[in-house]
Amino acid sequence: MGRAKVDPLVLVGQVRQLQAEAASLAAKNERLAAGLKRAKQRLEQVDSQLEKLRQPPLSYAVCTGLFYENKQLVALEAMVGARRMRLAVHPSVTEQEINAGSQLLINSSQVVVGVSEPMNMGEAVYVSERLDSERVLVTTSSGSSKVLQLAPGLQRENLEQPLRSGDMLCAHLEADLALGLIERTGVQDLIVPDSPNISFEEIGGLADAVSAVRDAIELPFTHPQLYRSYNLSAPKGVLLYGPPGCGKTLIAKAVATSLAHARGQGEAAFFNIKGPELLDKYVGESERQIRTIFEQARRLADEQRPVVIFFDEMEALLRRRGSGISSDMESTIVPQMLAEIDGVEALNNVVIIGATNREDMLDPAVLRPGRLDVKIYIGRPDKLAAGEILAKHLTGQLPIASSELARAGSRQDALQIMIGATVEALYASSHANEILEITYVNGACRKVYASELISGAYLAAVVARAKTLAIKRELAGAEGGISTSLLLEAVAQAGREQEELNASTDSEGWLRQLGERPVMVRSVKRAKH
């Protein structure tokens, strides 16, 4: 029999089928190999984790010193818990990883086998004195003093600014080691010196007070030779007292600017210290903050910069000793402040300015000559002063209503008309301006008008309210710009708010600012229209 004849096309199809199966098997083989590789890696990870779990636990220690033999690191001194120990070092641990303050890993054989992250937690202490390049005297939270070794990061060459008295450090007290500098947001925020740019020309309505302040502060600074020839010392401080909102803070800032310009020394340092912010529930903390303020002032004074320390709300900090009901904080705060004020005597360019609206609450020792020598009353503005203050806020650069300009003829005349009308409305002794009625012991009665409680801040608020009304009117499609009618409307709104405030609060508190001691006070409440 002859061999059967095979069709070539069939053979070609079979070859192609076998090739496709081979390619599929190759792809499956690759996937299987990749899966086996992943499984191997996972097994290695599991083995590594199991190995770590099988290892004994490591303890932490804080390095306090290094020991060398023939310039080779052979041992470390460390605090292990509360024990100071000398530990051997595993060869895998390099010297470059370790310094005083490093956190060490030690095994059960008390051998250092690794170095962890640097220690950044501990007790907060305050620098009292820098002893040398590697040691510092600190005060702990309990008030005790202790000498600590400085970690390398705190040594002079590694700091932008050297350590100063009052700086807060993080310390490991058992190891006698200061670890790092703590950036505080408490007192440091209070004493960051500002460089105000307010001149006396920007203050309106206080010509007499400004003149008295300049005579007391500027003259000794600008003419020191003349003062020395008369054997006269510059005043250590100035007390600005009077009702709130009348310009005490503005005057203090203008003093700093004026001193800097008069001495040609660029910027002055202005410390704006608010009395209540220095009060602290921890014993001795307020006193420490006061010391820190004056220490920084002395440093800036050594740079020949004029320094103004302004204590606002001074009665909160220097209250009359013995006047506290449930607290006697003032019995230690007042002496600390007095000691610092007396210590400023040797400085030629530090001025202390205090501001208060309750001078009757201040300790008498603060007010005696030789401390706050000059006492200047900053009173409420009269009609003339009110016009000057309004002129500082109603300037020619403001938009003025076209109807106002047409009626006045010029911008300057329009401003004068608006200011005059506003002052007359504020100071009118009319029924609309009555706010209180007081009765005295002898039976006499007196009405208190809104003008008796006006301050510079009140006038600024009236102008701001009128500007807001002008903006709203312009947005509504009406005539834009400031006008007399808007200012009078602002005066009326401010008066209504004042009336409601007097009716809902203790009226005697307002009268205390006027120096009144009435028997009876009655709020004048008018009907709303």
ZINORCOR-V668451 format. One record per helix or strand of 3 or more residues. SS is the DSSP state (~ for helix, > for strand). FROM is the first residue (numbers start at 1). TO is the last residue. Records with the same first field share a line. If there is no record, write none. Layout:
SS->FROM-TO  FROM-TO
//
This chain:
~->8-54  95-97  152-154  156-158  187-191  200-202  207-222  224-229  248-263  275-278  285-302  314-317  330-346  359-361  364-367  383-393  402-408  411-427  431-433  450-453  456-475  484-504  507-513
>->59-69  72-80  83-89  103-106  111-115  123-130  135-139  145-150  168-172  177-181  237-241  269-274  307-312  350-356  374-377  434-439  445-449  520-523
//
